[in-house]
């Protein structure tokens, strides 16, 4: 039934731009009533005409090992960082090997050989590997392959003694046959995603990624877009605004959709499209149009949003807007904007506060106050010690 609703929602959005606002409201209400009819048919009539069947529970074997691969230290271009590969045996004695595949530009400090392990039931082991990051890299993960000797005999004993199979002999025998026919080596892989640039390295993507360093020295979040794609983005913005205007102006429709339509993805997409459009116009030299999109985002869309967490897009847009203010000569407003971001992020323990400090530092650097600039670069480094761009700026100030 959910597929039926999704069909009408998508069909409605595609129709938005082809019909007038009044006719669209009537059309949308028709779709809502039609969906309600579908619900009535599938929830009430359909069960009455079709027999009900209950599927027996599938036999389950509990997880018999646990893996944990991660970066043990921060990442910086030209530096050495440690990764660790953790393994724990939960129910059986296990053995095997670990092999690590590195992308070009990442070199092991010592020769990289397979790591062989033998673990008793309940034992855990962790292996640390130091790596040298020699070049800028994106979309080139480190792959950890685990090859575990499949403990068939112990697993068959567990199945034979398991209560999960006690009521069905055939089910138990089928599972045992599956275990016997399985490969002798069980393979599973984990990936460690990262980005390393000359300005900053990233292993925790949730902490924000700003990598567009402008000629003015300011730093903003990138939102790449081609000249052809901007037309589609603008169309999607208009389409969403027409739809949400209709929804918000009809109380009954608004109440219905709040419980029967997932607005989260649409709202989040709309906010990001506004930022994307602003970024496009800013980076193509049209700061006026960029400012209009950012003001709409900050003063209208973010205030009206009810289904998504707006903190991330708020920080991104306010930093960009503050940069535009500075370049337009509104320096007081620019500094106030950067400080507002700093306070907001600090209150939320948001690691992107480092970008506020960086931009505040750049503001003072442009204004000739190198002492204040250095102080803020150091504050950014206190948040993230391997923020290479700050280290480089401090070297320039001290030279």
C-alpha positions as CSV (number, residue, x, y, z in Angstrom):
1,X,0.0,0.0,0.0
2,X,2.9,2.3,0.7
3,X,3.9,2.0,-2.9
4,X,0.5,3.2,-4.0
5,X,0.8,6.3,-1.8
6,X,4.3,7.0,-3.1
7,X,3.1,6.7,-6.7
8,X,0.5,9.4,-6.1
9,X,2.9,11.7,-4.2
10,X,5.5,11.5,-7.0
11,X,2.8,11.9,-9.7
12,X,1.4,14.9,-7.8
13,X,4.8,16.6,-7.5
14,X,5.4,16.2,-11.2
15,X,2.0,17.6,-12.0
16,X,2.6,20.7,-9.9
17,X,4.1,22.9,-12.6
18,X,1.5,21.9,-15.3
19,X,-1.6,23.2,-13.6
20,X,-2.8,26.3,-11.8
21,X,-2.6,26.7,-8.0
22,X,-6.4,26.4,-7.5
23,X,-6.8,23.4,-9.8
24,X,-3.8,21.8,-8.2
25,X,-5.4,22.1,-4.8
26,X,-8.5,20.3,-6.1
27,X,-6.3,17.7,-7.8
28,X,-4.2,17.1,-4.7
29,X,-7.3,16.7,-2.5
30,X,-8.6,14.2,-5.0
31,X,-5.3,12.2,-4.7
32,X,-5.6,12.3,-0.9
33,X,-9.1,10.9,-1.0
34,X,-8.1,8.3,-3.5
35,X,-5.2,7.2,-1.2
36,X,-7.7,6.9,1.6
37,X,-9.9,4.7,-0.6
38,X,-6.8,2.5,-1.3
39,X,-6.2,2.3,2.4
40,X,-9.8,1.2,3.1
41,X,-9.7,-1.4,0.3
42,X,-6.3,-2.9,1.4
43,X,-6.9,-2.7,5.1
44,X,-10.6,-3.7,5.3
45,X,-11.8,-5.4,2.1
46,X,-8.6,-7.2,1.0
47,X,-8.1,-9.2,4.2
48,X,-11.6,-10.4,4.1
49,X,-11.2,-11.9,0.6
50,X,-7.7,-13.4,1.1
51,X,-6.7,-16.2,3.5
52,X,-4.1,-15.4,6.1
53,X,-0.9,-17.4,6.5
54,X,1.6,-17.3,9.3
55,X,5.2,-18.1,8.3
56,X,7.3,-20.1,10.8
57,X,10.3,-18.3,12.2
58,X,13.5,-18.9,10.3
59,X,16.3,-20.7,12.1
60,X,18.9,-18.3,13.4
61,X,22.6,-18.8,14.3
62,X,23.9,-16.0,16.5
63,X,26.8,-13.8,15.4
64,X,30.0,-15.8,16.2
65,X,32.6,-13.0,15.8
66,X,32.8,-9.2,16.0
67,X,35.0,-6.9,13.9
68,X,36.2,-3.4,14.5
69,X,38.4,-1.5,12.1
70,X,39.1,2.2,12.7
71,X,41.6,5.1,12.5
72,X,43.5,5.4,15.8
73,X,44.8,8.9,15.2
74,X,44.2,12.0,13.2
75,X,45.1,12.2,9.6
76,X,47.4,14.7,7.9
77,X,49.1,14.8,4.6
78,X,52.7,13.7,4.9
79,X,52.2,12.3,8.3
80,X,52.0,8.8,9.8
81,X,48.6,7.7,11.2
82,X,47.6,4.4,12.8
83,X,44.7,2.2,11.9
84,X,43.6,-0.8,14.0
85,X,41.9,-4.1,13.1
86,X,40.0,-5.6,15.9
87,X,38.6,-9.1,16.1
88,X,36.7,-11.0,18.8
89,X,35.5,-14.6,18.9
90,X,32.1,-14.8,20.5
91,X,31.2,-18.6,20.5
92,X,33.9,-20.7,19.0
93,X,37.7,-21.0,18.7
94,X,38.6,-19.4,15.5
95,X,41.7,-18.8,13.3
96,X,42.6,-17.2,10.1
97,X,44.3,-14.2,8.6
98,X,43.8,-10.4,7.9
99,X,45.0,-8.8,4.7
100,X,45.0,-5.1,4.1
101,X,44.8,-3.4,0.7
102,X,46.1,0.2,0.5
103,X,45.3,2.8,-2.2
104,X,48.2,4.4,-4.1
105,X,49.7,7.2,-2.0
106,X,49.4,5.3,1.3
107,X,52.4,3.3,2.3
108,X,53.0,1.0,5.3
109,X,55.8,2.1,7.7
110,X,56.9,-1.5,7.9
111,X,56.4,-4.2,5.2
112,X,52.8,-5.2,5.0
113,X,52.2,-9.0,5.5
114,X,49.1,-11.0,6.3
115,X,48.3,-11.0,10.0
116,X,47.6,-14.5,11.2
117,X,45.5,-15.0,14.3
118,X,44.2,-17.8,16.6
119,X,41.5,-16.9,19.2
120,X,39.9,-19.0,21.9
121,X,36.2,-18.6,22.5
122,X,35.6,-15.1,24.1
123,X,39.1,-13.8,23.2
124,X,39.8,-10.6,21.4
125,X,42.8,-9.2,19.5
126,X,43.6,-5.8,18.0
127,X,46.4,-5.2,15.5
128,X,47.8,-1.7,14.9
129,X,49.3,-0.7,11.6
130,X,51.1,2.6,11.0
131,X,50.6,4.1,7.6
132,X,52.3,7.0,5.8
133,X,49.9,9.3,3.8
134,X,52.0,10.7,0.9
135,X,49.5,12.3,-1.5
136,X,46.1,13.9,-1.5
137,X,43.3,11.3,-1.8
138,X,39.5,11.1,-2.1
139,X,37.2,8.1,-2.6
140,X,40.1,5.7,-2.2
141,X,39.3,3.6,1.0
142,X,41.6,1.3,2.9
143,X,40.2,-2.2,2.6
144,X,40.6,-4.8,5.4
145,X,39.9,-8.4,4.4
146,X,39.3,-11.0,7.1
147,X,39.7,-14.7,6.1
148,X,38.3,-16.8,8.9
149,X,38.5,-20.6,9.1
150,X,34.9,-21.6,9.1
151,X,34.2,-23.6,12.4
152,X,31.9,-26.1,10.8
153,X,32.1,-28.9,13.5
154,X,31.5,-26.5,16.4
155,X,28.7,-24.8,14.5
156,X,27.0,-28.1,13.7
157,X,27.1,-29.0,17.4
158,X,25.5,-25.7,18.3
159,X,22.7,-26.3,15.8
160,X,22.1,-29.8,17.1
161,X,21.8,-28.4,20.7
162,X,19.9,-25.3,19.8
163,X,16.3,-24.7,20.9
164,X,15.6,-22.8,17.7
165,X,15.5,-26.1,15.9
166,X,14.0,-28.3,18.6
167,X,10.5,-28.4,17.0
168,X,11.5,-29.2,13.4
169,X,14.0,-32.0,12.6
170,X,13.9,-31.2,8.9
171,X,14.7,-27.6,9.5
172,X,17.7,-28.6,11.7
173,X,19.0,-31.1,9.1
174,X,18.6,-28.4,6.3
175,X,20.7,-26.0,8.3
176,X,23.4,-28.6,9.0
177,X,23.5,-29.4,5.2
178,X,24.0,-25.7,4.5
179,X,26.9,-25.5,7.0
180,X,28.6,-28.6,5.6
181,X,28.3,-27.3,2.0
182,X,29.7,-23.8,2.9
183,X,33.2,-22.7,1.9
184,X,36.0,-23.7,4.3
185,X,37.1,-20.0,4.5
186,X,34.6,-17.3,5.5
187,X,35.6,-13.9,4.0
188,X,34.3,-10.5,5.1
189,X,35.6,-7.0,4.4
190,X,35.6,-3.7,6.0
191,X,36.4,-0.3,4.5
192,X,38.0,2.7,6.1
193,X,36.9,5.8,4.2
194,X,39.0,9.0,4.5
195,X,39.9,12.2,2.7
196,X,43.3,13.7,3.0
197,X,44.2,17.1,1.4
198,X,47.0,19.7,1.8
199,X,44.7,21.6,4.2
200,X,43.0,19.0,6.3
201,X,42.5,15.3,6.7
202,X,39.1,13.7,7.4
203,X,38.2,10.4,9.0
204,X,35.0,11.5,10.8
205,X,32.7,12.9,8.1
206,X,30.0,13.8,10.6
207,X,32.4,16.5,11.9
208,X,31.9,18.5,8.7
209,X,34.0,18.9,5.5
210,X,34.8,22.4,4.3
211,X,37.4,22.3,1.5
212,X,36.7,25.4,-0.7
213,X,39.5,27.8,0.2
214,X,38.7,31.1,-1.5
215,X,41.2,33.6,-2.9
216,X,40.2,36.0,-0.1
217,X,41.4,33.3,2.4
218,X,37.9,32.5,3.7
219,X,36.7,28.9,3.8
220,X,33.2,27.6,2.9
221,X,31.5,24.3,2.2
222,X,31.6,23.1,-1.4
223,X,28.5,22.3,-3.3
224,X,29.7,21.5,-6.8
225,X,27.2,22.1,-9.7
226,X,27.6,22.4,-13.4
227,X,26.1,25.3,-15.5
228,X,23.6,22.9,-17.0
229,X,22.5,21.5,-13.6
230,X,21.6,24.8,-12.1
231,X,18.4,25.0,-14.2
232,X,17.2,21.7,-12.8
233,X,18.0,22.8,-9.3
234,X,16.0,26.0,-9.7
235,X,13.1,24.1,-11.2
236,X,13.1,21.7,-8.2
237,X,13.1,24.7,-5.8
238,X,10.0,26.2,-7.5
239,X,8.3,22.9,-7.6
240,X,8.8,22.3,-3.9
241,X,7.6,25.8,-3.0
242,X,4.4,25.3,-5.0
243,X,3.7,22.0,-3.3
244,X,4.4,23.2,0.3
245,X,2.4,26.4,-0.2
246,X,-0.6,24.3,-1.2
247,X,-0.1,21.9,1.8
248,X,0.3,24.7,4.3
249,X,-2.7,26.6,3.1
250,X,-5.1,23.7,3.6
251,X,-5.5,22.6,7.2
252,X,-7.2,19.3,6.5
253,X,-4.5,18.4,3.9
254,X,-1.7,19.5,6.2
255,X,-3.0,17.3,9.0
256,X,-3.4,14.3,6.7
257,X,0.0,14.6,5.1
258,X,1.7,15.1,8.5
259,X,0.8,11.5,9.3
260,X,0.6,9.8,5.8
261,X,3.4,11.4,3.8
262,X,7.1,11.4,4.6
263,X,8.1,15.1,4.3
264,X,11.6,14.7,5.7
265,X,13.5,13.8,2.5
266,X,11.7,16.5,0.5
267,X,12.3,19.2,3.1
268,X,15.9,18.3,3.5
269,X,16.4,18.2,-0.2
270,X,14.8,21.7,-0.6
271,X,17.1,23.2,2.1
272,X,20.2,21.8,0.4
273,X,19.1,22.9,-3.1
274,X,18.8,26.5,-1.8
275,X,22.4,26.3,-0.5
276,X,23.6,24.6,-3.7
277,X,22.0,27.4,-5.8
278,X,23.6,30.1,-3.6
279,X,27.0,28.4,-3.8
280,X,26.8,28.2,-7.6
281,X,26.0,31.9,-8.1
282,X,28.6,32.9,-5.5
283,X,31.4,30.9,-7.2
284,X,30.4,32.2,-10.6
285,X,30.7,35.8,-9.4
286,X,27.0,36.7,-8.8
287,X,27.1,37.4,-5.1
288,X,23.8,39.3,-5.2
289,X,21.8,36.3,-6.4
290,X,23.8,34.1,-4.1
291,X,22.8,36.4,-1.2
292,X,19.1,36.2,-2.2
293,X,19.2,32.4,-2.0
294,X,21.0,32.4,1.3
295,X,18.7,35.0,2.8
296,X,15.7,32.9,1.7
297,X,17.3,29.9,3.3
298,X,18.1,31.6,6.6
299,X,15.2,33.9,7.0
300,X,12.4,31.7,5.5
301,X,13.1,28.1,4.8
302,X,15.0,27.2,8.0
303,X,12.4,28.9,10.2
304,X,9.6,27.1,8.5
305,X,11.3,23.6,8.5
306,X,9.7,21.2,11.0
307,X,10.8,17.7,9.9
308,X,14.6,17.9,9.8
309,X,17.5,19.0,11.9
310,X,18.6,22.3,10.4
311,X,21.8,22.9,12.4
312,X,24.2,21.7,9.7
313,X,22.7,23.7,6.8
314,X,22.3,26.7,9.1
315,X,26.0,26.8,9.9
316,X,27.0,26.2,6.2
317,X,24.7,29.0,5.0
318,X,25.6,31.6,7.7
319,X,29.3,31.2,7.0
320,X,28.8,31.6,3.3
321,X,26.5,34.7,3.9
322,X,29.1,36.2,6.2
323,X,31.8,35.8,3.5
324,X,29.5,37.6,1.0
325,X,29.0,40.4,3.5
326,X,32.7,40.9,4.0
327,X,33.4,40.9,0.2
328,X,30.6,43.5,-0.2
329,X,32.2,45.7,2.4
330,X,29.9,44.9,5.2
331,X,32.7,43.9,7.5
332,X,30.9,44.5,10.8
333,X,28.0,42.2,9.7
334,X,30.5,39.6,8.5
335,X,32.3,39.4,11.8
336,X,29.0,39.2,13.7
337,X,28.0,36.3,11.4
338,X,31.2,34.4,12.1
339,X,30.9,35.0,15.8
340,X,27.3,33.8,15.7
341,X,28.4,30.6,14.1
342,X,31.2,30.2,16.7
343,X,28.7,30.6,19.6
344,X,26.2,28.3,18.0
345,X,28.7,25.5,17.3
346,X,30.3,25.8,20.7
347,X,27.0,25.5,22.5
348,X,26.2,22.3,20.6
349,X,29.8,20.9,20.9
350,X,29.9,20.9,17.1
351,X,33.4,20.3,15.7
352,X,32.6,22.7,12.8
353,X,33.4,25.5,15.3
354,X,36.9,25.1,13.9
355,X,35.7,26.6,10.7
356,X,34.3,29.6,12.5
357,X,37.6,30.2,14.2
358,X,39.4,29.8,10.9
359,X,37.2,32.4,9.2
360,X,37.5,34.8,12.2
361,X,41.2,34.4,12.0
362,X,41.2,35.2,8.3
363,X,39.0,38.2,9.0
364,X,41.6,39.6,11.4
365,X,44.4,38.7,9.1
366,X,42.8,40.8,6.3
367,X,42.2,43.6,8.7
368,X,45.9,43.6,9.7
369,X,45.5,42.3,13.2
370,X,47.9,39.3,13.1
371,X,47.8,38.8,16.8
372,X,44.0,38.2,16.8
373,X,44.4,36.0,13.7
374,X,47.0,33.8,15.3
375,X,44.9,33.5,18.4
376,X,42.0,32.2,16.4
377,X,44.1,29.8,14.3
378,X,45.3,28.3,17.6
379,X,41.7,27.9,18.8
380,X,40.9,26.1,15.6
381,X,43.9,23.8,16.2
382,X,42.7,23.1,19.8
383,X,39.5,21.7,18.3
384,X,41.4,19.7,15.6
385,X,45.2,19.5,16.1
386,X,45.7,18.2,12.5
387,X,44.0,21.2,10.8
388,X,47.0,21.7,8.5
389,X,45.7,25.0,7.0
390,X,45.9,26.6,10.4
391,X,49.3,25.3,11.0
392,X,50.5,26.7,7.7
393,X,48.9,30.1,8.4
394,X,50.6,30.3,11.8
395,X,54.0,29.6,10.2
396,X,53.4,32.5,7.8
397,X,52.6,34.8,10.7
398,X,55.6,33.7,12.7
399,X,58.1,34.0,9.8
